[in-house]
Amino acid sequence: MRKFLLNVFGFSLILLVFNIVIFHLAQKNYYKEYQFKPSTKFKSFILSDSHAKCLKNYGEPYAIYNFAAGSESVLDMNRKLKYLIANNFEIKTIYFSVDDHILSPHRIKYGNLDRSIYYSNVHEFKTYYQYLLNKFLKYYVPIFHTKVRLVLKSLLFSKLKGLLFESQENIKTNDWINLTDGKRKKLATERFKTQFSYKKSSEILTNSFLEIINICKARKINLIGVKFPLSRNLIEVLGNSNYGADSILKANGFPVLDYKLDFINKDEYFYDADHLNSNGGIVLSHKLFFNK
């Protein structure tokens, strides 16, 4: 019996140490961008997926906080808006991504609900058990978190690849402008198939978006839709594909700033088919924040 207990203790100790290591890595590489709380000095906020990350902190001199994050879904944005309200932020304006893909069912599967849980509260869940499970247990015991394991595994392979092929990666061959037109067309087509693989928009995301609209109406928050620039190659394969977030916003009396075609002949401003690089972000920030 004593030997059994010692084995259990030893195994538990190893598991605990392993979990601590994984937790530390997860904090640094998975949860990092969800561990910031905006200052109450900010009156306006950008709620978007990775398309707005190019805007960095350019809006801060105008009291505009960039609350965007990669892979963000409307559900995550809704959660952040409620967090701001619950914490008594004086919200003047919300800049909200209404890109053609934002209501795609694809975003349900690949959103950030496990990370944006940081901004949730107990009232969001039906039971205290669900709240504790999602906000604390999954967070503090990452060894059982599938997405954390996948991210860390991808990071490890990326580091190994960098070490093995360092001499071949010294130039920025991945910048959009440096790719051949054939390669850009291929990547744009792949991006399109990923974002528009469903015939209809997500009912869950649409309802969450309507809730955001109603919250802004009730609180007299100026809700401004933003359509971010797309590369020429993606626009060519995109056609009229659109899950309709911009139309819903306009139908509810809110404006949409449409920059979708603004950089159609500016491949040098893109990092990939639908994300701006640093230079593109600077130019877009002038259009969005400075030319008012």
Helices and strands as residue ranges (DSSP letters): H 2-29, G 32-34, E 44-47, G 50-55, G 60-62, E 64-66, H 74-86, E 93-97, H 106-109, G 116-119, G 122-124, H 128-132, I 133-137, H 138-140, G 142-144, H 146-164, G 166-168, G 176-178, H 181-195, H 203-218, E 222-227, H 232-238, H 245-251, E 256-258, G 267-269, H 278-285, I 286-290
